Amino acid sequence: MSLLTRLERRFGRYAAPNVTIVLIVGQVLCYLADIFADAGGQASVLERIWLAPHLVMQGEVWRIVTYIFQPPRINPIFAFFYWYLFYLFGTTMESTWGTFRYNVFLRIGYAASVVVTFGQ
């Protein structure tokens, strides 16, 4: 029995379902907030959530979590296709692998991104 199977048996009930939808909704909200902030002449919302190690070290710890909601800075039409493909791939992976394994996949990617960013 593999390590992942043993972990799934022990902690599988704690896996968060539909994480892809949560990520997409968060990205859409940030995208819209950035558009409205630009229209109102305010500072960009995306500049406040991106993962910048020097700002995290200065006390802006929320950036370690909020960067996962940073949407692509592209045309709204292409952003829609981005989120549509993200939804298709994410829900397919979750239904194929199972919720726990998909959560592990996303968490490893999240942790690796933070480690690489701080390692530069």
Backbone as XML, in Angstrom:
<?xml version="1.0"?>
<chain id="A" units="angstrom">
  <residue number="1" name="MET">
    <atom name="N" x="0.842" y="-1.170" z="0.000"/>
    <atom name="CA" x="0.000" y="0.000" z="0.000"/>
    <atom name="C" x="0.896" y="1.245" z="0.000"/>
  </residue>
  <residue number="2" name="SER">
    <atom name="N" x="0.596" y="2.169" z="-0.883"/>
    <atom name="CA" x="1.429" y="3.358" z="-1.018"/>
    <atom name="C" x="1.157" y="4.357" z="0.113"/>
  </residue>
  <residue number="3" name="LEU">
    <atom name="N" x="2.093" y="5.265" z="0.275"/>
    <atom name="CA" x="1.966" y="6.289" z="1.305"/>
    <atom name="C" x="0.724" y="7.149" z="1.073"/>
  </residue>
  <residue number="4" name="LEU">
    <atom name="N" x="0.470" y="7.491" z="-0.180"/>
    <atom name="CA" x="-0.687" y="8.322" z="-0.492"/>
    <atom name="C" x="-1.996" y="7.610" z="-0.155"/>
  </residue>
  <residue number="5" name="THR">
    <atom name="N" x="-2.062" y="6.319" z="-0.383"/>
    <atom name="CA" x="-3.263" y="5.551" z="-0.047"/>
    <atom name="C" x="-3.471" y="5.501" z="1.464"/>
  </residue>
  <residue number="6" name="ARG">
    <atom name="N" x="-2.381" y="5.318" z="2.200"/>
    <atom name="CA" x="-2.500" y="5.306" z="3.670"/>
    <atom name="C" x="-2.931" y="6.670" z="4.196"/>
  </residue>
  <residue number="7" name="LEU">
    <atom name="N" x="-2.366" y="7.728" z="3.629"/>
    <atom name="CA" x="-2.770" y="9.075" z="4.043"/>
    <atom name="C" x="-4.232" y="9.346" z="3.710"/>
  </residue>
  <residue number="8" name="GLU">
    <atom name="N" x="-4.660" y="8.852" z="2.552"/>
    <atom name="CA" x="-6.052" y="9.057" z="2.157"/>
    <atom name="C" x="-7.013" y="8.329" z="3.097"/>
  </residue>
  <residue number="9" name="ARG">
    <atom name="N" x="-6.655" y="7.148" z="3.507"/>
    <atom name="CA" x="-7.510" y="6.412" z="4.450"/>
    <atom name="C" x="-7.596" y="7.119" z="5.798"/>
  </residue>
  <residue number="10" name="ARG">
    <atom name="N" x="-6.498" y="7.709" z="6.204"/>
    <atom name="CA" x="-6.469" y="8.354" z="7.520"/>
    <atom name="C" x="-7.041" y="9.770" z="7.516"/>
  </residue>
  <residue number="11" name="PHE">
    <atom name="N" x="-6.719" y="10.545" z="6.473"/>
    <atom name="CA" x="-7.106" y="11.956" z="6.445"/>
    <atom name="C" x="-8.069" y="12.310" z="5.317"/>
  </residue>
  <residue number="12" name="GLY">
    <atom name="N" x="-8.553" y="11.344" z="4.583"/>
    <atom name="CA" x="-9.414" y="11.602" z="3.429"/>
    <atom name="C" x="-10.673" y="12.370" z="3.755"/>
  </residue>
  <residue number="13" name="ARG">
    <atom name="N" x="-11.188" y="12.212" z="4.949"/>
    <atom name="CA" x="-12.433" y="12.906" z="5.317"/>
    <atom name="C" x="-12.218" y="14.413" z="5.472"/>
  </residue>
  <residue number="14" name="TYR">
    <atom name="N" x="-10.972" y="14.855" z="5.569"/>
    <atom name="CA" x="-10.677" y="16.283" z="5.722"/>
    <atom name="C" x="-10.434" y="16.988" z="4.382"/>
  </residue>
  <residue number="15" name="ALA">
    <atom name="N" x="-10.486" y="16.257" z="3.297"/>
    <atom name="CA" x="-10.244" y="16.851" z="1.979"/>
    <atom name="C" x="-11.372" y="17.814" z="1.623"/>
  </residue>
  <residue number="16" name="ALA">
    <atom name="N" x="-11.006" y="18.946" z="1.068"/>
    <atom name="CA" x="-11.982" y="19.977" z="0.693"/>
    <atom name="C" x="-12.471" y="19.721" z="-0.731"/>
  </residue>
  <residue number="17" name="PRO">
    <atom name="N" x="-13.771" y="19.484" z="-0.906"/>
    <atom name="CA" x="-14.287" y="19.261" z="-2.257"/>
    <atom name="C" x="-14.437" y="20.576" z="-3.018"/>
  </residue>
  <residue number="18" name="ASN">
    <atom name="N" x="-14.431" y="20.480" z="-4.330"/>
    <atom name="CA" x="-14.669" y="21.620" z="-5.222"/>
    <atom name="C" x="-13.709" y="22.784" z="-5.005"/>
  </residue>
  <residue number="19" name="VAL">
    <atom name="N" x="-12.454" y="22.488" z="-4.781"/>
    <atom name="CA" x="-11.450" y="23.530" z="-4.578"/>
    <atom name="C" x="-11.282" y="24.359" z="-5.847"/>
  </residue>
  <residue number="20" name="THR">
    <atom name="N" x="-11.436" y="23.744" z="-6.990"/>
    <atom name="CA" x="-11.289" y="24.458" z="-8.254"/>
    <atom name="C" x="-12.290" y="25.598" z="-8.351"/>
  </residue>
  <residue number="21" name="ILE">
    <atom name="N" x="-13.507" y="25.356" z="-7.954"/>
    <atom name="CA" x="-14.538" y="26.394" z="-8.018"/>
    <atom name="C" x="-14.210" y="27.529" z="-7.061"/>
  </residue>
  <residue number="22" name="VAL">
    <atom name="N" x="-13.720" y="27.211" z="-5.885"/>
    <atom name="CA" x="-13.337" y="28.244" z="-4.915"/>
    <atom name="C" x="-12.214" y="29.107" z="-5.483"/>
  </residue>
  <residue number="23" name="LEU">
    <atom name="N" x="-11.222" y="28.478" z="-6.095"/>
    <atom name="CA" x="-10.115" y="29.225" z="-6.684"/>
    <atom name="C" x="-10.584" y="30.116" z="-7.835"/>
  </residue>
  <residue number="24" name="ILE">
    <atom name="N" x="-11.467" y="29.602" z="-8.665"/>
    <atom name="CA" x="-11.973" y="30.388" z="-9.792"/>
    <atom name="C" x="-12.796" y="31.576" z="-9.297"/>
  </residue>
  <residue number="25" name="VAL">
    <atom name="N" x="-13.680" y="31.350" z="-8.334"/>
    <atom name="CA" x="-14.489" y="32.443" z="-7.801"/>
    <atom name="C" x="-13.596" y="33.522" z="-7.176"/>
  </residue>
  <residue number="26" name="GLY">
    <atom name="N" x="-12.580" y="33.106" z="-6.427"/>
    <atom name="CA" x="-11.652" y="34.067" z="-5.840"/>
    <atom name="C" x="-10.904" y="34.863" z="-6.896"/>
  </residue>
  <residue number="27" name="GLN">
    <atom name="N" x="-10.484" y="34.191" z="-7.970"/>
    <atom name="CA" x="-9.777" y="34.882" z="-9.041"/>
    <atom name="C" x="-10.695" y="35.839" z="-9.793"/>
  </residue>
  <residue number="28" name="VAL">
    <atom name="N" x="-11.932" y="35.429" z="-10.032"/>
    <atom name="CA" x="-12.881" y="36.313" z="-10.719"/>
    <atom name="C" x="-13.159" y="37.545" z="-9.873"/>
  </residue>
  <residue number="29" name="LEU">
    <atom name="N" x="-13.347" y="37.365" z="-8.576"/>
    <atom name="CA" x="-13.595" y="38.509" z="-7.694"/>
    <atom name="C" x="-12.406" y="39.472" z="-7.683"/>
  </residue>
  <residue number="30" name="CYS">
    <atom name="N" x="-11.205" y="38.946" z="-7.630"/>
    <atom name="CA" x="-10.013" y="39.803" z="-7.665"/>
    <atom name="C" x="-9.874" y="40.491" z="-9.015"/>
  </residue>
  <residue number="31" name="TYR">
    <atom name="N" x="-10.203" y="39.783" z="-10.085"/>
    <atom name="CA" x="-10.139" y="40.363" z="-11.424"/>
    <atom name="C" x="-11.109" y="41.538" z="-11.542"/>
  </residue>
  <residue number="32" name="LEU">
    <atom name="N" x="-12.348" y="41.333" z="-11.073"/>
    <atom name="CA" x="-13.347" y="42.400" z="-11.124"/>
    <atom name="C" x="-12.972" y="43.557" z="-10.208"/>
  </residue>
  <residue number="33" name="ALA">
    <atom name="N" x="-12.465" y="43.259" z="-9.025"/>
    <atom name="CA" x="-12.045" y="44.316" z="-8.106"/>
    <atom name="C" x="-10.921" y="45.135" z="-8.714"/>
  </residue>
  <residue number="34" name="ASP">
    <atom name="N" x="-10.028" y="44.489" z="-9.432"/>
    <atom name="CA" x="-8.927" y="45.207" z="-10.080"/>
    <atom name="C" x="-9.446" y="46.098" z="-11.205"/>
  </residue>
  <residue number="35" name="ILE">
    <atom name="N" x="-10.411" y="45.609" z="-11.972"/>
    <atom name="CA" x="-10.988" y="46.417" z="-13.047"/>
    <atom name="C" x="-11.677" y="47.648" z="-12.479"/>
  </residue>
  <residue number="36" name="PHE">
    <atom name="N" x="-12.465" y="47.464" z="-11.410"/>
    <atom name="CA" x="-13.176" y="48.594" z="-10.817"/>
    <atom name="C" x="-12.217" y="49.557" z="-10.121"/>
  </residue>
  <residue number="37" name="ALA">
    <atom name="N" x="-11.143" y="49.044" z="-9.554"/>
    <atom name="CA" x="-10.154" y="49.921" z="-8.914"/>
    <atom name="C" x="-9.439" y="50.767" z="-9.970"/>
  </residue>
  <residue number="38" name="ASP">
    <atom name="N" x="-9.114" y="50.153" z="-11.112"/>
    <atom name="CA" x="-8.477" y="50.906" z="-12.193"/>
    <atom name="C" x="-9.413" y="51.982" z="-12.733"/>
  </residue>
  <residue number="39" name="ALA">
    <atom name="N" x="-10.701" y="51.653" z="-12.838"/>
    <atom name="CA" x="-11.674" y="52.622" z="-13.357"/>
    <atom name="C" x="-11.859" y="53.777" z="-12.377"/>
  </residue>
  <residue number="40" name="GLY">
    <atom name="N" x="-11.726" y="53.503" z="-11.086"/>
    <atom name="CA" x="-11.892" y="54.541" z="-10.076"/>
    <atom name="C" x="-10.623" y="55.296" z="-9.761"/>
  </residue>
  <residue number="41" name="GLY">
    <atom name="N" x="-9.540" y="54.946" z="-10.430"/>
    <atom name="CA" x="-8.270" y="55.631" z="-10.212"/>
    <atom name="C" x="-7.558" y="55.219" z="-8.939"/>
  </residue>
  <residue number="42" name="GLN">
    <atom name="N" x="-7.934" y="54.078" z="-8.361"/>
    <atom name="CA" x="-7.290" y="53.597" z="-7.132"/>
    <atom name="C" x="-6.128" y="52.673" z="-7.484"/>
  </residue>
  <residue number="43" name="ALA">
    <atom name="N" x="-5.360" y="52.309" z="-6.459"/>
    <atom name="CA" x="-4.230" y="51.392" z="-6.655"/>
    <atom name="C" x="-4.742" y="50.008" z="-7.051"/>
  </residue>
  <residue number="44" name="SER">
    <atom name="N" x="-3.947" y="49.292" z="-7.784"/>
    <atom name="CA" x="-4.319" y="47.966" z="-8.265"/>
    <atom name="C" x="-4.481" y="46.988" z="-7.102"/>
  </residue>
  <residue number="45" name="VAL">
    <atom name="N" x="-5.550" y="46.219" z="-7.159"/>
    <atom name="CA" x="-5.802" y="45.186" z="-6.152"/>
    <atom name="C" x="-4.763" y="44.075" z="-6.278"/>
  </residue>
  <residue number="46" name="LEU">
    <atom name="N" x="-4.365" y="43.788" z="-7.502"/>
    <atom name="CA" x="-3.424" y="42.692" z="-7.739"/>
    <atom name="C" x="-2.049" y="42.978" z="-7.152"/>
  </residue>
  <residue number="47" name="GLU">
    <atom name="N" x="-1.697" y="44.245" z="-7.048"/>
    <atom name="CA" x="-0.418" y="44.587" z="-6.433"/>
    <atom name="C" x="-0.424" y="44.331" z="-4.926"/>
  </residue>
  <residue number="48" name="ARG">
    <atom name="N" x="-1.598" y="44.237" z="-4.343"/>
    <atom name="CA" x="-1.707" y="43.984" z="-2.897"/>
    <atom name="C" x="-1.755" y="42.499" z="-2.549"/>
  </residue>
  <residue number="49" name="ILE">
    <atom name="N" x="-1.953" y="41.633" z="-3.557"/>
    <atom name="CA" x="-2.092" y="40.208" z="-3.232"/>
    <atom name="C" x="-0.971" y="39.336" z="-3.790"/>
  </residue>
  <residue number="50" name="TRP">
    <atom name="N" x="-0.166" y="39.836" z="-4.717"/>
    <atom name="CA" x="0.864" y="38.982" z="-5.302"/>
    <atom name="C" x="1.931" y="38.629" z="-4.269"/>
  </residue>
  <residue number="51" name="LEU">
    <atom name="N" x="2.575" y="37.508" z="-4.477"/>
    <atom name="CA" x="3.554" y="36.984" z="-3.525"/>
    <atom name="C" x="4.906" y="37.639" z="-3.738"/>
  </residue>
  <residue number="52" name="ALA">
    <atom name="N" x="5.256" y="38.548" z="-2.842"/>
    <atom name="CA" x="6.538" y="39.250" z="-2.895"/>
    <atom name="C" x="7.268" y="38.968" z="-1.586"/>
  </residue>
  <residue number="53" name="PRO">
    <atom name="N" x="8.354" y="38.200" z="-1.625"/>
    <atom name="CA" x="9.046" y="37.823" z="-0.393"/>
    <atom name="C" x="9.481" y="39.003" z="0.469"/>
  </residue>
  <residue number="54" name="HIS">
    <atom name="N" x="9.973" y="40.067" z="-0.151"/>
    <atom name="CA" x="10.434" y="41.206" z="0.645"/>
    <atom name="C" x="9.275" y="41.881" z="1.376"/>
  </residue>
  <residue number="55" name="LEU">
    <atom name="N" x="8.083" y="41.861" z="0.803"/>
    <atom name="CA" x="6.923" y="42.444" z="1.485"/>
    <atom name="C" x="6.391" y="41.520" z="2.585"/>
  </residue>
  <residue number="56" name="VAL">
    <atom name="N" x="6.495" y="40.220" z="2.360"/>
    <atom name="CA" x="6.092" y="39.270" z="3.403"/>
    <atom name="C" x="7.003" y="39.419" z="4.614"/>
  </residue>
  <residue number="57" name="MET">
    <atom name="N" x="8.289" y="39.596" z="4.358"/>
    <atom name="CA" x="9.249" y="39.758" z="5.464"/>
    <atom name="C" x="9.037" y="41.080" z="6.204"/>
  </residue>
  <residue number="58" name="GLN">
    <atom name="N" x="8.388" y="42.043" z="5.557"/>
    <atom name="CA" x="8.090" y="43.318" z="6.215"/>
    <atom name="C" x="6.776" y="43.261" z="6.991"/>
  </residue>
  <residue number="59" name="GLY">
    <atom name="N" x="6.104" y="42.110" z="6.998"/>
    <atom name="CA" x="4.905" y="41.948" z="7.804"/>
    <atom name="C" x="3.621" y="41.725" z="7.034"/>
  </residue>
  <residue number="60" name="GLU">
    <atom name="N" x="3.657" y="41.744" z="5.723"/>
    <atom name="CA" x="2.450" y="41.521" z="4.925"/>
    <atom name="C" x="2.267" y="40.015" z="4.683"/>
  </residue>
  <residue number="61" name="VAL">
    <atom name="N" x="1.965" y="39.318" z="5.746"/>
    <atom name="CA" x="1.928" y="37.857" z="5.741"/>
    <atom name="C" x="0.759" y="37.314" z="4.925"/>
  </residue>
  <residue number="62" name="TRP">
    <atom name="N" x="-0.302" y="38.101" z="4.755"/>
    <atom name="CA" x="-1.463" y="37.638" z="4.008"/>
    <atom name="C" x="-1.116" y="37.265" z="2.574"/>
  </residue>
  <residue number="63" name="ARG">
    <atom name="N" x="-0.025" y="37.778" z="2.067"/>
    <atom name="CA" x="0.362" y="37.505" z="0.684"/>
    <atom name="C" x="0.676" y="36.021" z="0.457"/>
  </residue>
  <residue number="64" name="ILE">
    <atom name="N" x="1.023" y="35.310" z="1.513"/>
    <atom name="CA" x="1.314" y="33.881" z="1.376"/>
    <atom name="C" x="0.046" y="33.111" z="1.005"/>
  </residue>
  <residue number="65" name="VAL">
    <atom name="N" x="-1.109" y="33.627" z="1.395"/>
    <atom name="CA" x="-2.381" y="32.971" z="1.090"/>
    <atom name="C" x="-3.067" y="33.598" z="-0.113"/>
  </residue>
  <residue number="66" name="THR">
    <atom name="N" x="-3.059" y="34.912" z="-0.206"/>
    <atom name="CA" x="-3.862" y="35.582" z="-1.231"/>
    <atom name="C" x="-3.317" y="35.445" z="-2.647"/>
  </residue>
  <residue number="67" name="TYR">
    <atom name="N" x="-2.059" y="35.083" z="-2.789"/>
    <atom name="CA" x="-1.515" y="34.997" z="-4.145"/>
    <atom name="C" x="-2.195" y="33.900" z="-4.969"/>
  </residue>
  <residue number="68" name="ILE">
    <atom name="N" x="-2.813" y="32.922" z="-4.321"/>
    <atom name="CA" x="-3.494" y="31.867" z="-5.080"/>
    <atom name="C" x="-4.736" y="32.391" z="-5.799"/>
  </residue>
  <residue number="69" name="PHE">
    <atom name="N" x="-5.198" y="33.580" z="-5.404"/>
    <atom name="CA" x="-6.355" y="34.178" z="-6.059"/>
    <atom name="C" x="-5.950" y="35.218" z="-7.098"/>
  </residue>
  <residue number="70" name="GLN">
    <atom name="N" x="-4.680" y="35.300" z="-7.426"/>
    <atom name="CA" x="-4.223" y="36.273" z="-8.413"/>
    <atom name="C" x="-4.625" y="35.800" z="-9.813"/>
  </residue>
  <residue number="71" name="PRO">
    <atom name="N" x="-5.494" y="36.559" z="-10.467"/>
    <atom name="CA" x="-5.961" y="36.151" z="-11.790"/>
    <atom name="C" x="-4.949" y="36.519" z="-12.866"/>
  </residue>
  <residue number="72" name="PRO">
    <atom name="N" x="-5.133" y="35.977" z="-14.045"/>
    <atom name="CA" x="-4.248" y="36.361" z="-15.145"/>
    <atom name="C" x="-4.552" y="37.789" z="-15.581"/>
  </residue>
  <residue number="73" name="ARG">
    <atom name="N" x="-3.538" y="38.511" z="-15.967"/>
    <atom name="CA" x="-3.726" y="39.896" z="-16.452"/>
    <atom name="C" x="-3.849" y="39.858" z="-17.970"/>
  </residue>
  <residue number="74" name="ILE">
    <atom name="N" x="-5.014" y="39.459" z="-18.413"/>
    <atom name="CA" x="-5.266" y="39.347" z="-19.845"/>
    <atom name="C" x="-6.635" y="39.922" z="-20.156"/>
  </residue>
  <residue number="75" name="ASN">
    <atom name="N" x="-6.930" y="39.992" z="-21.429"/>
    <atom name="CA" x="-8.221" y="40.448" z="-21.930"/>
    <atom name="C" x="-9.341" y="39.641" z="-21.265"/>
  </residue>
  <residue number="76" name="PRO">
    <atom name="N" x="-10.480" y="40.252" z="-20.933"/>
    <atom name="CA" x="-11.573" y="39.517" z="-20.280"/>
    <atom name="C" x="-12.066" y="38.291" z="-21.050"/>
  </residue>
  <residue number="77" name="ILE">
    <atom name="N" x="-12.032" y="38.353" z="-22.362"/>
    <atom name="CA" x="-12.473" y="37.195" z="-23.144"/>
    <atom name="C" x="-11.521" y="36.019" z="-22.928"/>
  </residue>
  <residue number="78" name="PHE">
    <atom name="N" x="-10.225" y="36.295" z="-22.978"/>
    <atom name="CA" x="-9.252" y="35.234" z="-22.756"/>
    <atom name="C" x="-9.264" y="34.766" z="-21.295"/>
  </residue>
  <residue number="79" name="ALA">
    <atom name="N" x="-9.536" y="35.679" z="-20.381"/>
    <atom name="CA" x="-9.650" y="35.300" z="-18.972"/>
    <atom name="C" x="-10.807" y="34.326" z="-18.783"/>
  </residue>
  <residue number="80" name="PHE">
    <atom name="N" x="-11.921" y="34.579" z="-19.471"/>
    <atom name="CA" x="-13.057" y="33.660" z="-19.390"/>
    <atom name="C" x="-12.649" y="32.271" z="-19.857"/>
  </residue>
  <residue number="81" name="PHE">
    <atom name="N" x="-11.948" y="32.167" z="-20.986"/>
    <atom name="CA" x="-11.497" y="30.862" z="-21.484"/>
    <atom name="C" x="-10.497" y="30.216" z="-20.528"/>
  </residue>
  <residue number="82" name="TYR">
    <atom name="N" x="-9.642" y="31.027" z="-19.925"/>
    <atom name="CA" x="-8.694" y="30.530" z="-18.927"/>
    <atom name="C" x="-9.446" y="29.857" z="-17.778"/>
  </residue>
  <residue number="83" name="TRP">
    <atom name="N" x="-10.438" y="30.576" z="-17.242"/>
    <atom name="CA" x="-11.200" y="30.017" z="-16.118"/>
    <atom name="C" x="-12.036" y="28.819" z="-16.537"/>
  </residue>
  <residue number="84" name="TYR">
    <atom name="N" x="-12.546" y="28.824" z="-17.753"/>
    <atom name="CA" x="-13.319" y="27.692" z="-18.245"/>
    <atom name="C" x="-12.433" y="26.444" z="-18.344"/>
  </residue>
  <residue number="85" name="LEU">
    <atom name="N" x="-11.235" y="26.607" z="-18.918"/>
    <atom name="CA" x="-10.318" y="25.470" z="-19.008"/>
    <atom name="C" x="-9.841" y="25.026" z="-17.627"/>
  </residue>
  <residue number="86" name="PHE">
    <atom name="N" x="-9.596" y="25.977" z="-16.758"/>
    <atom name="CA" x="-9.210" y="25.657" z="-15.378"/>
    <atom name="C" x="-10.310" y="24.829" z="-14.717"/>
  </residue>
  <residue number="87" name="TYR">
    <atom name="N" x="-11.568" y="25.211" z="-14.927"/>
    <atom name="CA" x="-12.697" y="24.464" z="-14.370"/>
    <atom name="C" x="-12.745" y="23.052" z="-14.959"/>
  </residue>
  <residue number="88" name="LEU">
    <atom name="N" x="-12.608" y="22.953" z="-16.281"/>
    <atom name="CA" x="-12.661" y="21.634" z="-16.916"/>
    <atom name="C" x="-11.547" y="20.715" z="-16.421"/>
  </residue>
  <residue number="89" name="PHE">
    <atom name="N" x="-10.312" y="21.228" z="-16.427"/>
    <atom name="CA" x="-9.188" y="20.403" z="-15.986"/>
    <atom name="C" x="-9.286" y="20.063" z="-14.505"/>
  </residue>
  <residue number="90" name="GLY">
    <atom name="N" x="-9.598" y="21.054" z="-13.687"/>
    <atom name="CA" x="-9.652" y="20.842" z="-12.237"/>
    <atom name="C" x="-10.724" y="19.858" z="-11.813"/>
  </residue>
  <residue number="91" name="THR">
    <atom name="N" x="-11.924" y="20.022" z="-12.347"/>
    <atom name="CA" x="-13.005" y="19.108" z="-11.954"/>
    <atom name="C" x="-12.766" y="17.704" z="-12.506"/>
  </residue>
  <residue number="92" name="THR">
    <atom name="N" x="-12.157" y="17.616" z="-13.690"/>
    <atom name="CA" x="-11.845" y="16.296" z="-14.245"/>
    <atom name="C" x="-10.777" y="15.599" z="-13.407"/>
  </residue>
  <residue number="93" name="MET">
    <atom name="N" x="-9.755" y="16.339" z="-13.013"/>
    <atom name="CA" x="-8.713" y="15.738" z="-12.172"/>
    <atom name="C" x="-9.286" y="15.314" z="-10.825"/>
  </residue>
  <residue number="94" name="GLU">
    <atom name="N" x="-10.157" y="16.139" z="-10.250"/>
    <atom name="CA" x="-10.744" y="15.797" z="-8.952"/>
    <atom name="C" x="-11.635" y="14.564" z="-9.061"/>
  </residue>
  <residue number="95" name="SER">
    <atom name="N" x="-12.401" y="14.452" z="-10.135"/>
    <atom name="CA" x="-13.270" y="13.283" z="-10.275"/>
    <atom name="C" x="-12.481" y="12.019" z="-10.629"/>
  </residue>
  <residue number="96" name="THR">
    <atom name="N" x="-11.357" y="12.185" z="-11.328"/>
    <atom name="CA" x="-10.544" y="11.024" z="-11.698"/>
    <atom name="C" x="-9.674" y="10.550" z="-10.538"/>
  </residue>
  <residue number="97" name="TRP">
    <atom name="N" x="-8.959" y="11.461" z="-9.920"/>
    <atom name="CA" x="-8.052" y="11.111" z="-8.831"/>
    <atom name="C" x="-8.759" y="10.947" z="-7.498"/>
  </residue>
  <residue number="98" name="GLY">
    <atom name="N" x="-9.819" y="11.686" z="-7.303"/>
    <atom name="CA" x="-10.474" y="11.743" z="-6.008"/>
    <atom name="C" x="-10.131" y="13.076" z="-5.337"/>
  </residue>
  <residue number="99" name="THR">
    <atom name="N" x="-10.990" y="13.474" z="-4.432"/>
    <atom name="CA" x="-10.837" y="14.779" z="-3.793"/>
    <atom name="C" x="-9.552" y="14.882" z="-2.988"/>
  </residue>
  <residue number="100" name="PHE">
    <atom name="N" x="-9.219" y="13.850" z="-2.238"/>
    <atom name="CA" x="-8.023" y="13.903" z="-1.398"/>
    <atom name="C" x="-6.754" y="14.049" z="-2.235"/>
  </residue>
  <residue number="101" name="ARG">
    <atom name="N" x="-6.621" y="13.228" z="-3.253"/>
    <atom name="CA" x="-5.403" y="13.272" z="-4.075"/>
    <atom name="C" x="-5.289" y="14.588" z="-4.835"/>
  </residue>
  <residue number="102" name="TYR">
    <atom name="N" x="-6.408" y="15.125" z="-5.271"/>
    <atom name="CA" x="-6.384" y="16.425" z="-5.944"/>
    <atom name="C" x="-5.967" y="17.526" z="-4.964"/>
  </residue>
  <residue number="103" name="ASN">
    <atom name="N" x="-6.462" y="17.456" z="-3.739"/>
    <atom name="CA" x="-6.048" y="18.415" z="-2.707"/>
    <atom name="C" x="-4.551" y="18.307" z="-2.434"/>
  </residue>
  <residue number="104" name="VAL">
    <atom name="N" x="-4.031" y="17.105" z="-2.370"/>
    <atom name="CA" x="-2.592" y="16.913" z="-2.152"/>
    <atom name="C" x="-1.805" y="17.516" z="-3.318"/>
  </residue>
  <residue number="105" name="PHE">
    <atom name="N" x="-2.263" y="17.283" z="-4.532"/>
    <atom name="CA" x="-1.622" y="17.844" z="-5.720"/>
    <atom name="C" x="-1.568" y="19.373" z="-5.643"/>
  </residue>
  <residue number="106" name="LEU">
    <atom name="N" x="-2.685" y="19.994" z="-5.310"/>
    <atom name="CA" x="-2.728" y="21.454" z="-5.226"/>
    <atom name="C" x="-1.873" y="21.978" z="-4.077"/>
  </residue>
  <residue number="107" name="ARG">
    <atom name="N" x="-1.883" y="21.292" z="-2.954"/>
    <atom name="CA" x="-1.095" y="21.749" z="-1.806"/>
    <atom name="C" x="0.408" y="21.621" z="-2.059"/>
  </residue>
  <residue number="108" name="ILE">
    <atom name="N" x="0.812" y="20.579" z="-2.759"/>
    <atom name="CA" x="2.232" y="20.448" z="-3.104"/>
    <atom name="C" x="2.635" y="21.568" z="-4.060"/>
  </residue>
  <residue number="109" name="GLY">
    <atom name="N" x="1.786" y="21.861" z="-5.028"/>
    <atom name="CA" x="2.063" y="22.961" z="-5.941"/>
    <atom name="C" x="2.113" y="24.299" z="-5.229"/>
  </residue>
  <residue number="110" name="TYR">
    <atom name="N" x="1.210" y="24.509" z="-4.278"/>
    <atom name="CA" x="1.187" y="25.737" z="-3.483"/>
    <atom name="C" x="2.478" y="25.867" z="-2.669"/>
  </residue>
  <residue number="111" name="ALA">
    <atom name="N" x="2.827" y="24.809" z="-1.955"/>
    <atom name="CA" x="4.025" y="24.844" z="-1.108"/>
    <atom name="C" x="5.288" y="25.023" z="-1.951"/>
  </residue>
  <residue number="112" name="ALA">
    <atom name="N" x="5.354" y="24.351" z="-3.086"/>
    <atom name="CA" x="6.524" y="24.488" z="-3.962"/>
    <atom name="C" x="6.649" y="25.915" z="-4.488"/>
  </residue>
  <residue number="113" name="SER">
    <atom name="N" x="5.539" y="26.532" z="-4.811"/>
    <atom name="CA" x="5.568" y="27.923" z="-5.294"/>
    <atom name="C" x="6.096" y="28.875" z="-4.217"/>
  </residue>
  <residue number="114" name="VAL">
    <atom name="N" x="5.646" y="28.676" z="-2.997"/>
    <atom name="CA" x="6.121" y="29.529" z="-1.904"/>
    <atom name="C" x="7.608" y="29.313" z="-1.657"/>
  </residue>
  <residue number="115" name="VAL">
    <atom name="N" x="8.044" y="28.069" z="-1.631"/>
    <atom name="CA" x="9.450" y="27.760" z="-1.385"/>
    <atom name="C" x="10.334" y="28.335" z="-2.482"/>
  </residue>
  <residue number="116" name="VAL">
    <atom name="N" x="9.933" y="28.165" z="-3.724"/>
    <atom name="CA" x="10.731" y="28.674" z="-4.848"/>
    <atom name="C" x="10.779" y="30.206" z="-4.818"/>
  </residue>
  <residue number="117" name="THR">
    <atom name="N" x="9.658" y="30.830" z="-4.501"/>
    <atom name="CA" x="9.626" y="32.288" z="-4.458"/>
    <atom name="C" x="10.547" y="32.833" z="-3.378"/>
  </residue>
  <residue number="118" name="PHE">
    <atom name="N" x="10.549" y="32.205" z="-2.216"/>
    <atom name="CA" x="11.406" y="32.666" z="-1.141"/>
    <atom name="C" x="12.855" y="32.246" z="-1.349"/>
  </residue>
  <residue number="119" name="GLY">
    <atom name="N" x="13.098" y="31.268" z="-2.213"/>
    <atom name="CA" x="14.462" y="30.806" z="-2.457"/>
    <atom name="C" x="15.212" y="31.632" z="-3.481"/>
  </residue>
  <residue number="120" name="GLN">
    <atom name="N" x="14.550" y="32.572" z="-4.101"/>
    <atom name="CA" x="15.221" y="33.380" z="-5.133"/>
    <atom name="C" x="16.080" y="34.450" z="-4.542"/>
  </residue>
</chain>
